[in-house]
Structure formats: C-alpha cells, structure tokens
Amino acid sequence: MEQIWVDSQAGSLGSVKYQKLLFQESESEEEEEDEEEEEEEEEEMKVVLFPDSGHQRAPQANPAQSRLKIWTGILSALLLLGLSFYLAARQLKLTGASDQPQEVAADQVQSLDHHTSGHHHSPGVYPHGAVISESDTCSILGRDLLLDGGNVVDAGVGTALCLALVHPHETGLGAVFWALFHNSSSNQTTALMPAPAQALAPGLGMPGALPALRLLHRNLGRLPWPRLLAATIALAQDGFSVDKALAEALAERGAAGQATGLCPLLCHPNGTVLGQGSHVTNLGLAAVLQRAAQTPESDGQFLRALLRPVAEDLYLEEPLHARLPTLEPAVQLALPQGLLFTTPNPTAGELLLKILRNPLQAGWLPSDPCPELLAAAQGAYAGAAPAAPVGSLLAAMDREGSVLLMASSLNSTFGSGRLLPSTGILLSDFVEDSQTLSWACPALLCCGPEGDVLALAAPGGSSAPLAVARTLLSHLVLQQPLPDAVTQPQLHIQLGSNGAPLTCRKTSPETGAPRPEALLLVTTQAEHVRATGVPASSYPSRGH
C-alpha cells in the first residue's frame, strides 16, 4: 500500500494523507517511484488516484492541466465520500425500520400497563376499571366506553344494550331491569327499580328496558346518550355470531317445538333454529335504537317515540301509556365490616338481609352454623310469592370503588317467545299489574375500615339469594379467602322441590366443596379491580 502526502500550497492546513492500493507491484518499483517523487517536489502538486497497470509516470503537465487534475481528484474523492455516507445512512434507516414494529408494540403494551416492565396482573385483575358480563363482545364494548372517558354507569348501560341484542333468551328491550349503583365519591348507593308490570296483550309484557336505562344514564351517566347506543346499533346492522349460550337455548326451544315465534330472526329459512356461529342481523332493533338516540329528553316524548312501532306491530288502536321506572335509596344493613346494600322490595334484597342479619352482625358462627343458617333461610322464604328468575347479570367497577350491578329478566326463557317484526324486540311474559317480583338481590359491601368495595349478584330463581348469602358468610365470618369463597364456598344450602331451603351442610377445604352456584363478583383491592365469575367461562371480563 502506497502512501501519498499532499501538501497545501498555503502551508497553513498542514499535510493530508491518502492511501491507495497498487496490485502486483514489487518493492523495487515502490523505491523507484519514491525517488521520482522526491525529484519532483518542487513541481506543481498532483494526485494520482487511479494508476495505470504499468505504473508509468504521467508526462509533466502545464499548470492549468495540473490544477484541473487536482480539482478532478478532489471532486472524485468528495463523490466517493458522499456515496459512502448515503449507503451508510440507508443501511441505518433499514435497520431502524425493521426494529420499529417491535418498538411500537412495546410502547402499546407499556401504555396499557401502569407499572414498570415485569409487573403482571392475574386474570381478571385490572389497574383502572373492568366490565364483566355473560358475553365477551359486550364486556369489550363496556370496557371501550370506560376507555372513552365514561363512568361505570355509561359502561353498564352500553353493556346492557349489547346483551339485549346478542342474548335475547335472557334479556332484551322487552325485559325488566334492576340495578344497584354505588358512588365512591359521595358514598351514596342508589337502586333502579322497574315500574309495575303492564300487559300489552294477554301474555305480552310492556317493554321497559329503554326507559329504565335512559333514567339511569340521565341521572348518573357521563357520556352523551347517543354514544352509548352507537356500538350496539352498528352490531345490530353488521351482525353478530350466535354464541354457545344462545345456541343452547335455541336448541332447547327448537326441540320443544316452540321456536316458531322466534323466526325469521333466529331461524334458518327452513324453520330450524340457528346454531352456534350463525350470523344474525337485527335491523329492526337497530332502527329502534337509532330512534332512541335521537328522541328529545322528555320522558313522555321518549316513550311515545318508542312505543308507536310496538303498537303498530300488535295492531293496537289505543295509544300506549307506560309507567315509568324509579331511582330509590338502597336498603342497608350495618355490619362490623361496613355497610351492606341491596335492592328494596319487590326484589329478594330484604329476604337476603333477613338471612344474613344475625350471623353477620354477630361476626361469628358456631362450629356447625347450618342449623341457625337453615332456620333463618327457611323463615325468610316462608310465604315468599312466586317471583321472576334473574336472567342476565353484568357489573362495571372502577378502581375508586364506584360500581354498577345490573340484573334483568324476561320472566321466562325468550320471554313470551313473540318477536315483534318491525322492531326486532322479544316481549316478556310478565303478568298485568304484578309488582314484578324478582329473585334479584344484587349486594354491595362498602364503607368499612379497609376501604375496599365488594359487589356480587347471582342469576336464577330462589337459589340466587342463597348463593349470595353463602359467599358473604364464607368470606366475612368463616374467613375464607374471597376467591375461594366464590369458587369453593364452605356453606351449601339445598333447595327443596318447592324452591325453599331444605338442607344445609358445611364442608372443609380438605373434603372439597360442593359445586357452587353461578355468581358474579367485582371488588376493589390494593387500588385494583378484580372481576370474577362462576363458572368463569360464562362470565368473561374485560378491563384496562
């Protein structure tokens, strides 16, 4: 490798050193060239960038030619240098682009987690808020409303509207709704209660869902009312897939030969019911919800706009006048652990408090609590009138402890089984002028020394209050950890054929607990929200 020194004419910049490769060059030739360069030091400076293969010296050039060669060499060097920088920059850009998706994904994961890397939450535990229901689609919809800045009422109402679409066997716009709302800022707990049942015709109940949900939102919600309906409207228009729960209910209905009233919405063209995975659209229901989103604030105008198409479907000449739901103070029971709230009559809330009052206020149970507990349960159930089973449940909670528990019922599976063609609504079969008796008893424990909030509810008939009571007693009195009190309660009360409590037994963790009743629970703990359902597959939760 030959080294060439280029001296500046001004002498102020010093020397610049270059290197060039000479192929097949002997040491003698290098010495000869060095001698020739020394002899020509006083001549004009020149740079040889690309020597010829014979390594012969170029003939002496005049000053103009020398300067031209110098500038040509400098420009060539600058071009090569610029090309090198370009190629290096291009390589860096490509490398950065290949790493970008991983960096973006990492940023997205970090934005969803409020802690540093390495912190993981158990399933069903969320740092900010959660929604749990019987449909994953609807739990996601409710979670998204929380992310949009909505509160738990917004999330719960949006989830309820979604369930009215995708689970018509349990709930719907024709259903009756109960709710328990706790505001952690004011420590106020409010109950949503339906109006007494009205019949549109024999066996066809007045639809009361939208007035109830509108009342709840207008008084306690945050987001604009149309925002809560938008996602369900889109889902009704675009369609949803029949899930396992709906498919099983349809199959049972079809096997009993009672599916005619559900067609064509939930049937194939040949009249057979849809199966799991089938695609369903409900344009009539979408139109009803669009109308509900656009109606004025007045309750009277709101109801008239909603009931007009219902009357047309049923060929009713007289205008419909629906009674309105109400917001009422929740009933409560003072305990050493805090205040226990539930819904008032005609729900099973006060029946629940009768079962729990003595053991919870005493704060202890005897070694065999069953005799006392069974006597309390049988006394509470004595004379209880037939009541509607709880069809659908949902809960929404934030980390501050504000929570909404909501239950609804069509009275029977698929209610009346009568689908209104222009509205896509399945009507309930509640009886005229009944007090809408229900086994619903959503319960909430708050305001205690620990500052945590616990809320739970159970579906079904007369077993629902006992499922709630058993879980609370197992946790608060028997000191069973909350997850175990939900999934493996130590207390079990068997119902008789008439739906009343018949037997009671206590199990230990070693002997194994009986299969628990279905249950939904949300709680705050260590500034997190925990959402649990039994069975877990029936109550998917979503949060952030």
Secondary structure, 3 states (H helix, E strand, C coil): CEEEEEECCCCCCCEEEEEECCCCCCHHHHHHHHHHHHHCCCCCCCCCCCCCCCCCCCCCCCHHHHHHHHHHHHHHHHHHHHHHHHHHHHHHHHHHHHHHHHHHHHHHHHHHCCCCCCCCCCCCEECCEEEEECCHHHHHHHHHHHHCCCCHHHHHHHHHHHHHHHCCCCCCCCCEEEEEEEECCCCEEEEEECCCCCEEECCEECCCHHHHHHHHHHHHCCCCHHHHHHHHHHHHHHCEECCHHHHHHHHHHHHCCCCHHHCCCCECCCCCECCCCCEECCHHHHHHHHHHHHCCCCHHHHHHHHHHHHHHHCCCCCCCCCCCCEEEECEEEEECCEEEEECCCCCCHHHHHHHHHHHHHHCCCCCCCHHHHHHHHHHHHCCCCCCECECEEEEEEECCCCEEEEEEECCCCCCCCCECCCCCCECCCCCCCCCCCECCCCEEEECCCCCCCEEEECCECCHHHHHHHHHHHHHHCCCCCHHHHHHCCCEEEEECCCCCEEEEEECCCCCCCCCCCCEEEEEEECCEEEEEEECHHHCCEEEC
